[in-house]
C-alpha cells in the first residue's frame, strides 16, 4: 500500500525542510510542490502578486497527477505543498488517500523566517495574503513549527508510525532512529 503524505502550510512554515526529513526517514520520494508552478506563477509571486484560483489550477493539477501516479504504482511519496484552502486539498485528494500534515505557526515567527530566507521568490510581504487564504484543515496532523525541524520530523514520523495508514512494506522498522 502506498503512503502519500502532504506536508502543508503557509510559505516559510518549513514544508520543504520537514518534508525532506520525513521522506528520508521513510525512504520515500520527496516532491517540492513549488517545483511544479508554471513560470508565470513564479514571476507573479516574485513581483509580490498573490495567485488567484485560476493561476493555481494547473499547479494543483500537476501535483495531483504526481500523487495519483505514486498511489497507482504503490510507492511512498511525501509532498510539500501549501494547500491553503479546503478546495485545493479536495482537488489534490481526488481518488488518493492522503495523510495531511499541517505545519502551524504564528505569523510573527514565519515572517522572521521569510525575512532571513534567501534565494526564494516568496517574500515576507506576501505572507499576509497566505494567512488570509489559509483554511486550517480539520483532518490533519497539526504540528507546532516553533520546534526544530528535526523535532518536527520526529513527531511526524512517530505519528505516522502509530497511524493505521502507515506501515507500507514494513516501513516502521526502517524509520526507527533514522532522523
Secondary structure, DSSP 8 states (H G I E B T S, - for coil): ---EEEEE-STTS-HHHHHHHHHHHHT-EEEEGGGGS-HHHHHHHHTT----HHHHHHHHHHHHHHHHHHHHHT--EEEE----SHHHHHHHHTTS-EEEEEEE--HHHHHHHHHH--S-S--GGGHHHHHHH----SSEEEEETTS-HHHHHHHHHHHHHHSTT--GGGHHHHHTT--
